[in-house]
Amino acid sequence: MRAEPLPAWDSGNSTIWEKYIDITFVVANSLILLTTSVVGIAANIFVILAVYHQKSLQTWNNALVVNLAIIDILRCVIDCPILLTIVMALHQRGNVGESICDAQVASFSFSCCIQLLTLACISAERYQAIAQPFKTSQRKKRITVLIPLTWTLAILMSVFCLIFVKDSPVHMKCKGSQRETSSSYDTFGLYMLFPLWAACFGVIIGFYARIFLLVRSHNRKIFDKGTFALSKKQKTEDKKKKEEVVENANSEQKQTLNKNVAQVELVTQAEPNSSKKDSSTALLTSRKAAQCASSSECNPPETEAPKQNVEAEGAVCMMPSKANKDRANKKKEGKMAKRAGYIIVTFLLFWLPLITTILVNFFVRKNRNTRIKIIQDVEILSVSVACITSLSDPIIYAAVNPQFRTEFYRLKNKVKSTFSKT
């Protein structure tokens, strides 16, 4: 019997499936890099414009956010297009020029270094802003040193990587090199990128945990929410105290006026007839005041003031009921935990694929069975996913801030009105 002919995808090295997989990776990389580049530029420009137009946002802490936005714009303008060019050229020709490969190593190492260091500095300064809110001069000195320092370290790292560790997965595939022809593989990720990422991630988790604990301890010590509606029992007690104060004031005033009436009567008896008219007038006025003090209809203005201002006490520091205090504490703590959770989760979500490939390369680099094309494609895709942080940073570090959100809406409405007029 003759055997059935094998399908095209089962013959040889499964070229059809490899072609489909290659196209899938090209489309995925292109979609990620194009979206990150276009939307990331717009989002980071919005952050810079918001700080520029809103004076309340022009703080030293937000100077670090602006620094982060600038480096994210540079990554969207330089790093993403270079990586996209490499992906498309590899798909069409199989290799790329050495200058483009070197440019990718330099730009990627530079942007990663300054981005990670700036994120760590932001977490540290936010903790200092909560723990020591009035030491603004020290904060100014620190930030004026930190920003140039991050740029200097990033430049040094990119130069070092360009000279000594150009064996990243993208660079190796970019030049068409194979693992067996090179003495090392991905030492850039193992000895440069991974330690930097781990250190910055530890700093971010540490400082945001301290912020959460600090806010929680402050909420336990004192709570300021202004005045609260009084219960019926408290209103009754306040009313009784008010009446006692009014009665005491009336009795004291009555005694004083009675003394004045007695003095006026003595003076009237001792004075001659020419001043009897004035004395009788003073006597009538004094008696009328004494009768007024004994009645509740004509209280003096001083005793009426507390009655009028009972409800208008203003925003004062009070100790509310335990239920209200616990509810507000949980609300504050929940906001802080949610914001810190957003930052940590996004930091992990977009960096973890790249860090995972670095660790996998370290543990299995001696195993020649892992020299598969799909693994190299996954490594390049993980680099593209790491670039998404340039899009997520302005959303997490700026859009969650109410002041930034208000300014974003104002700028968005302004842009809408401008385009609608044209």
SEBADO-311638 format. One record per residue (C-alpha): residue number from 0; x, y, z. Coordinates in pm, 1 decimal, padded with zeros to 6 digits, m for minus. Each point is the difference from the previous one (the first is absolute). Layout:
    nr          u          v          w
   NUM          X          Y          Z
...
REM end
This chain:
    nr          u          v          w
     0    00000.0    00000.0    00000.0
     1    00115.1    00351.1   m00077.0
     2    00026.4    00235.4    00289.1
     3   m00206.3    00315.2    00006.5
     4    00197.2    00311.0   m00104.4
     5    00090.7    00220.2    00299.5
     6   m00149.8    00347.8    00020.0
     7    00223.9    00289.7   m00079.9
     8    00031.7    00106.7    00365.3
     9    00108.7   m00350.0    00111.0
    10    00278.4   m00032.1   m00259.4
    11    00351.7    00102.2    00081.8
    12    00034.1    00278.5    00258.9
    13   m00360.6    00124.2    00011.7
    14    00074.3    00314.2   m00200.3
    15   m00363.5    00111.7   m00021.9
    16   m00049.5   m00000.3    00375.6
    17    00330.5    00183.5    00049.4
    18   m00114.3    00262.0   m00248.6
    19   m00331.2    00051.4    00183.2
    20    00174.9    00023.1    00335.6
    21    00251.5    00249.8   m00137.0
    22   m00277.3    00218.5   m00141.5
    23   m00186.1   m00016.8    00332.4
    24    00304.9    00124.8    00190.8
    25    00060.2    00276.3   m00254.0
    26   m00360.4    00120.1    00028.9
    27    00009.2   m00016.0    00381.2
    28    00327.2    00194.7    00021.2
    29   m00118.2    00258.1   m00252.6
    30   m00331.7    00054.3    00174.9
    31    00163.2    00039.3    00343.1
    32    00276.1    00232.4   m00119.0
    33   m00222.9    00220.3   m00217.2
    34   m00265.1    00038.4    00273.3
    35    00262.4    00073.1    00264.8
    36    00175.0    00252.8   m00220.5
    37   m00307.7    00197.9   m00108.9
    38   m00210.2   m00010.5    00318.2
    39    00304.3    00024.7    00228.0
    40    00117.8    00322.9   m00162.5
    41   m00345.6    00157.5    00036.5
    42   m00045.4   m00114.0    00362.9
    43    00342.2    00122.4    00112.9
    44   m00042.6    00334.1   m00176.4
    45   m00328.3    00040.8    00189.4
    46    00189.2   m00053.8    00326.7
    47    00255.3    00268.9   m00085.3
    48   m00269.6    00245.9   m00114.2
    49   m00204.2   m00061.3    00315.1
    50    00296.3    00091.0    00221.9
    51    00084.4    00298.8   m00218.9
    52   m00351.5    00150.3    00009.5
    53   m00100.0   m00084.4    00359.8
    54    00201.5    00180.2    00269.2
    55   m00119.3   m00234.3    00273.2
    56    00169.7   m00288.0   m00185.5
    57    00335.7    00177.6   m00021.8
    58    00152.8   m00176.3    00300.5
    59    00335.9   m00169.0    00044.7
    60   m00160.0   m00343.3    00017.4
    61   m00168.5    00060.4   m00335.2
    62    00339.7    00100.2   m00142.3
    63    00086.2   m00370.0    00016.4
    64   m00327.1   m00084.7   m00175.9
    65    00090.8    00246.4   m00277.0
    66    00346.2   m00156.1   m00021.2
    67   m00164.0   m00340.7   m00040.0
    68   m00229.7    00138.5   m00270.6
    69    00297.9    00139.4   m00193.5
    70    00187.7   m00331.0   m00003.5
    71   m00321.5   m00183.0   m00095.0
    72   m00041.7    00235.8   m00295.3
    73    00358.9   m00069.3   m00107.4
    74   m00065.4   m00374.0    00019.7
    75   m00317.5    00036.8   m00208.6
    76    00181.6    00215.0   m00256.0
    77    00329.8   m00190.8   m00024.3
    78   m00008.9   m00344.5    00160.3
    79   m00336.4   m00123.3   m00131.0
    80    00062.3    00100.0   m00366.1
    81    00348.3   m00158.4    00003.8
    82   m00133.6   m00327.6    00138.2
    83   m00287.5    00005.9   m00250.4
    84    00248.7    00052.1   m00284.0
    85    00202.6   m00299.3    00118.8
    86   m00310.5   m00222.2    00022.6
    87   m00116.7    00091.6   m00350.7
    88    00348.9   m00033.4   m00152.8
    89    00052.9   m00340.4    00160.4
    90   m00331.9   m00118.2   m00139.7
    91    00081.8    00121.1   m00352.4
    92    00377.2   m00050.1   m00036.5
    93    00112.6   m00205.2    00300.9
    94    00268.1    00246.7    00117.1
    95    00047.6    00369.4    00075.9
    96    00287.4    00245.8   m00020.7
    97    00240.7    00006.1    00294.3
    98   m00054.5    00371.4    00066.2
    99   m00372.4   m00053.2    00063.8
   100    00078.4   m00293.8    00228.6
   101    00245.9    00209.3    00204.5
   102   m00248.1    00289.3    00015.2
   103   m00263.5   m00235.7    00144.4
   104    00236.7   m00119.2    00275.2
   105    00098.6    00356.1    00094.9
   106   m00354.1    00144.2   m00005.0
   107   m00159.6   m00293.5    00182.8
   108    00261.8   m00011.2    00278.0
   109   m00014.7    00381.2    00041.1
   110   m00380.7    00019.4    00019.0
   111   m00029.6   m00300.7    00233.2
   112    00260.0    00134.1    00241.4
   113   m00139.1    00351.1    00033.2
   114   m00360.3   m00122.2    00009.8
   115    00061.4   m00250.1    00280.9
   116    00208.7    00246.3    00204.5
   117   m00262.6    00273.2   m00037.3
   118   m00279.6   m00234.5    00112.1
   119    00202.8   m00088.6    00310.2
   120    00065.0    00370.0    00071.5
   121   m00372.1    00081.6   m00032.8
   122   m00094.0   m00263.4    00258.5
   123    00270.4    00124.8    00239.7
   124   m00101.4    00366.0   m00033.7
   125   m00369.3   m00076.9    00044.8
   126    00083.7   m00169.3    00327.8
   127    00206.3    00302.0    00108.9
   128   m00286.4    00233.5   m00097.5
   129   m00235.0   m00188.0    00234.5
   130    00246.6   m00069.2    00281.6
   131    00158.5    00348.8   m00000.1
   132   m00240.4    00231.8   m00184.6
   133    00156.0    00330.1    00116.4
   134    00363.2   m00067.7   m00097.4
   135   m00037.0    00139.5   m00352.0
   136    00350.5    00149.2   m00017.1
   137    00162.6   m00341.0    00051.6
   138   m00234.5   m00149.6   m00260.7
   139    00106.0    00267.5   m00248.5
   140    00368.7   m00077.1    00057.5
   141   m00053.2   m00374.2   m00037.7
   142   m00195.1    00025.7   m00325.2
   143    00243.4    00249.7   m00157.0
   144    00268.3   m00264.2    00060.4
   145   m00205.0   m00311.2   m00086.4
   146   m00116.3    00107.4   m00347.4
   147    00348.3    00074.3   m00144.9
   148    00136.0   m00309.2    00178.4
   149   m00253.2   m00231.9   m00166.8
   150    00083.3    00137.5   m00345.2
   151    00374.2   m00030.7    00062.6
   152   m00027.2   m00360.7    00118.5
   153   m00223.4   m00088.4   m00296.5
   154    00251.3    00144.0   m00248.8
   155    00287.8   m00188.9    00164.2
   156   m00198.4   m00324.3   m00002.4
   157   m00091.2    00033.7   m00369.0
   158    00364.7    00066.2   m00094.7
   159    00117.9   m00295.9    00210.0
   160   m00259.3   m00232.0   m00155.4
   161    00085.6    00117.6   m00350.3
   162    00368.4   m00079.1    00054.3
   163   m00002.7   m00315.4    00213.4
   164   m00341.3   m00174.6    00007.4
   165   m00160.7    00006.6   m00343.9
   166   m00127.3   m00356.5    00024.7
   167   m00366.7    00069.1    00072.1
   168   m00252.7   m00224.6   m00181.5
   169   m00106.6    00284.6   m00228.8
   170    00359.2    00085.5   m00094.1
   171    00092.9   m00364.5   m00059.8
   172   m00295.9   m00062.6   m00229.2
   173    00037.5    00342.9   m00156.6
   174    00345.9   m00095.0   m00132.8
   175   m00108.0   m00352.7   m00086.0
   176    00232.0   m00149.0    00264.4
   177   m00060.6   m00337.9    00158.1
   178    00052.0   m00098.6    00362.3
   179    00262.3   m00261.9   m00074.9
   180    00221.4    00253.4   m00185.0
   181    00009.8    00237.1    00296.6
   182    00183.5   m00050.2    00328.4
   183   m00278.9    00168.6    00196.9
   184   m00369.4    00062.4   m00033.4
   185   m00208.1    00275.8    00165.3
   186    00259.9    00110.7    00255.4
   187   m00156.6    00345.1   m00040.4
   188   m00325.8   m00124.9    00147.8
   189    00158.1   m00221.5    00264.4
   190    00269.0    00231.7    00138.5
   191   m00138.3    00345.4   m00080.6
   192   m00376.9    00008.5   m00048.3
   193   m00113.4   m00263.5    00250.3
   194    00194.3    00138.1    00304.3
   195   m00118.4    00353.9   m00078.4
   196   m00361.4   m00113.8   m00036.5
   197    00008.6   m00207.5    00320.7
   198    00150.8    00287.5    00201.5
   199   m00251.9    00257.0   m00126.9
   200   m00291.6   m00239.0    00049.7
   201    00109.6   m00060.8    00359.0
   202    00025.7    00375.8    00062.7
   203   m00348.1    00061.4   m00145.3
   204   m00164.6   m00274.6    00207.5
   205    00184.8    00108.5    00314.6
   206   m00093.5    00367.7   m00018.5
   207   m00362.8   m00055.5   m00098.0
   208   m00037.2   m00247.8    00286.2
   209    00140.6    00264.2    00237.0
   210   m00238.7    00260.3   m00143.4
   211   m00295.1   m00230.6    00063.8
   212    00108.9   m00072.2    00358.1
   213    00068.2    00368.6    00066.7
   214   m00345.1    00106.8   m00120.5
   215   m00155.6   m00271.6    00209.9
   216    00184.4    00109.3    00316.0
   217   m00097.6    00365.5   m00060.3
   218   m00365.0   m00098.0   m00030.9
   219    00016.5   m00173.2    00336.7
   220    00146.7    00304.0    00176.3
   221   m00224.8    00279.2   m00118.0
   222   m00286.7    00045.7   m00238.1
   223   m00120.1    00326.5   m00147.2
   224   m00329.4   m00001.3   m00184.5
   225   m00160.2    00325.9    00123.1
   226   m00331.3    00005.7    00188.4
   227   m00248.1   m00284.3    00009.2
   228   m00374.4   m00008.3    00060.2
   229   m00074.4   m00028.6    00370.7
   230   m00212.3   m00276.9    00143.4
   231   m00324.8    00069.6    00188.9
   232    00167.2   m00060.9    00335.3
   233    00281.4    00242.6   m00078.7
   234   m00247.0    00261.6   m00124.0
   235   m00199.8   m00027.7    00326.9
   236    00312.9    00037.4    00211.5
   237    00117.2    00299.8   m00203.1
   238   m00342.8    00163.0    00035.8
   239    00006.0   m00042.9    00379.0
   240    00349.0    00146.2    00023.8
   241   m00110.5    00293.3   m00215.4
   242   m00299.5    00071.4    00220.4
   243    00215.4   m00012.1    00312.7
   244    00244.3    00249.9   m00152.3
   245   m00286.0    00233.2   m00097.6
   246   m00161.0   m00022.0    00347.1
   247    00330.7    00073.5    00173.0
   248    00060.5    00297.4   m00227.3
   249   m00353.3    00133.1    00060.5
   250    00025.2   m00033.4    00378.0
   251    00335.0    00176.6    00010.4
   252   m00129.5    00277.1   m00224.8
   253   m00315.1    00036.1    00209.7
   254    00199.7    00037.5    00319.7
   255    00222.2    00262.4   m00163.3
   256   m00298.3    00198.7   m00127.5
   257   m00173.7   m00012.9    00337.1
   258    00309.4    00147.7    00157.9
   259    00001.3    00274.3   m00262.5
   260   m00369.1    00074.5    00069.6
   261    00069.6    00030.2    00371.9
   262    00290.4    00236.2   m00064.7
   263   m00213.3    00214.0   m00232.8
   264   m00274.2    00025.2    00266.3
   265    00252.7    00112.0    00261.1
   266    00140.3    00260.2   m00235.1
   267   m00352.3    00123.2   m00081.7
   268   m00082.5    00054.6    00366.9
   269    00322.1    00191.4    00053.9
   270   m00019.2    00222.4   m00313.3
   271   m00187.8    00336.2   m00023.7
   272   m00328.9    00046.3   m00186.7
   273    00175.3    00134.0   m00316.9
   274    00140.1   m00344.4   m00083.5
   275   m00300.9   m00207.2    00102.2
   276   m00116.3   m00035.3   m00359.3
   277    00331.7   m00153.1   m00118.5
   278    00022.0   m00223.4    00303.0
   279   m00354.6   m00127.2   m00042.7
   280    00082.5   m00081.1   m00363.9
   281    00307.6   m00199.4    00105.6
   282   m00205.2   m00172.8    00267.1
   283   m00265.9   m00107.1   m00251.5
   284    00270.5   m00125.6   m00241.1
   285    00167.0   m00204.3    00271.2
   286   m00329.9   m00155.6    00114.4
   287   m00092.3   m00085.1   m00358.6
   288    00339.2   m00166.1   m00051.5
   289   m00047.7   m00201.1    00319.3
   290   m00344.3   m00117.9   m00115.5
   291    00142.9   m00085.6   m00343.5
   292    00276.8   m00206.3    00155.8
   293   m00254.6   m00201.1    00202.3
   294   m00205.2   m00084.4   m00311.6
   295    00105.4   m00245.4   m00278.0
   296   m00120.4    00215.6   m00290.6
   297    00266.3    00269.3    00002.5
   298    00325.6   m00176.3    00076.3
   299    00310.9    00204.0   m00074.0
   300    00189.9   m00067.3   m00323.9
   301    00283.7   m00167.4    00190.0
   302   m00230.8   m00274.8    00126.8
   303   m00166.0   m00039.6   m00338.7
   304    00323.7   m00062.8   m00192.7
   305    00061.2   m00353.6    00120.5
   306   m00356.4   m00089.4   m00096.6
   307    00051.3    00122.5   m00356.0
   308    00340.3   m00161.4   m00055.8
   309   m00070.8   m00342.5    00137.7
   310   m00011.0   m00169.0   m00341.4
   311    00270.2    00211.8   m00172.0
   312    00305.0   m00133.7    00179.0
   313    00220.5   m00029.5   m00309.8
   314    00261.9   m00264.8   m00084.8
   315    00163.3   m00089.7    00327.6
   316    00203.8   m00295.1    00113.4
   317   m00239.1   m00235.6    00174.0
   318    00002.5   m00361.6    00100.6
   319   m00294.0   m00156.5   m00184.6
   320   m00178.5   m00314.3    00089.2
   321    00193.2   m00324.9   m00030.5
   322   m00207.5   m00119.4   m00295.3
   323    00061.7    00317.6   m00204.2
   324    00368.0   m00002.4    00087.2
   325    00048.7   m00363.0   m00101.1
   326   m00189.4    00056.4   m00324.1
   327    00210.4    00299.9   m00097.9
   328    00323.5   m00173.6    00101.5
   329   m00084.2   m00297.2   m00218.1
   330   m00080.3    00233.8   m00288.4
   331    00336.6    00178.6    00027.0
   332    00192.2   m00321.9    00041.9
   333   m00189.7   m00154.2   m00290.7
   334    00095.5    00288.3   m00230.6
   335    00365.2   m00023.4    00097.8
   336    00003.3   m00378.0   m00040.0
   337   m00174.5    00023.5   m00339.5
   338    00242.8    00260.6   m00131.6
   339    00302.6   m00195.3    00122.3
   340   m00153.6   m00316.9   m00141.7
   341   m00041.7    00158.8   m00344.4
   342    00363.9    00106.4   m00003.5
   343    00141.5   m00333.8    00114.9
   344   m00227.0   m00212.7   m00222.3
   345    00073.7    00198.1   m00317.1
   346    00370.0    00002.2    00085.3
   347   m00007.9   m00378.9    00025.4
   348   m00240.0   m00059.9   m00288.4
   349    00208.1    00166.2   m00270.9
   350    00347.7   m00080.2    00131.7
   351   m00053.8   m00360.4    00108.7
   352    00010.7   m00156.1   m00352.6
   353    00341.1    00155.6   m00066.7
   354    00134.8   m00093.1    00344.5
   355   m00130.4   m00356.1   m00045.4
   356    00179.6   m00042.3   m00332.8
   357    00321.9    00130.3    00156.8
   358   m00018.1   m00257.2    00279.9
   359   m00098.0   m00280.2   m00240.3
   360    00300.0    00080.8   m00219.5
   361    00226.9   m00020.3    00303.6
   362   m00122.6   m00342.6    00110.5
   363   m00030.4   m00169.5   m00339.6
   364    00259.7    00177.9   m00212.7
   365    00224.5   m00309.9   m00004.7
   366   m00281.3   m00220.6   m00126.1
   367    00030.9   m00003.5   m00381.4
   368   m00355.3   m00137.0   m00036.7
   369   m00133.3    00342.5    00093.3
   370    00143.2    00154.7   m00317.2
   371   m00344.2    00037.7   m00155.7
   372   m00116.2    00292.2   m00212.8
   373   m00323.9    00045.3    00192.6
   374    00195.6    00063.3    00320.9
   375    00189.6    00282.5   m00169.0
   376   m00332.1    00144.1   m00118.7
   377   m00136.2   m00013.3    00355.5
   378    00310.4    00182.1    00126.2
   379   m00050.7    00284.5   m00248.0
   380   m00369.7    00016.8    00086.9
   381    00088.2    00033.2    00370.7
   382    00215.6    00303.3   m00086.3
   383   m00297.6    00155.7   m00182.7
   384   m00226.8   m00065.6    00299.9
   385    00251.9    00172.2    00229.8
   386   m00034.6    00312.0   m00216.6
   387   m00370.8    00024.5    00099.2
   388    00116.0    00151.0    00331.4
   389    00051.1    00326.7   m00189.4
   390   m00376.4   m00000.4   m00059.5
   391   m00107.1   m00123.7    00344.1
   392    00221.8    00237.9    00201.6
   393   m00195.0    00321.9   m00074.5
   394   m00328.1   m00180.4    00069.0
   395    00108.1   m00143.1    00335.6
   396    00220.3    00278.3    00135.6
   397   m00205.7    00295.0   m00124.5
   398   m00355.6   m00093.6   m00093.2
   399   m00073.3   m00150.9    00344.7
   400    00074.5    00341.9    00151.5
   401   m00323.4    00207.9    00022.4
   402    00180.9    00323.8   m00093.3
   403    00148.4   m00160.5   m00310.8
   404   m00338.2   m00143.7   m00093.8
   405   m00165.7    00341.9    00022.5
   406    00270.4    00154.8   m00217.1
   407   m00021.3   m00287.8   m00248.6
   408   m00373.9    00054.4   m00041.8
   409    00054.7    00372.9   m00047.1
   410    00269.2   m00056.5   m00264.1
   411   m00210.6   m00264.8   m00173.5
   412   m00299.3    00234.1   m00021.5
   413    00226.5    00276.7   m00128.9
   414    00140.0   m00226.0   m00274.1
   415   m00353.4   m00115.1   m00089.4
   416   m00126.3    00355.7   m00031.3
   417    00299.6    00094.3   m00215.4
   418   m00058.2   m00286.7   m00243.8
   419   m00375.8    00057.1   m00007.6
   420    00050.1    00363.9   m00103.9
   421    00226.2   m00100.7   m00285.3
REM end
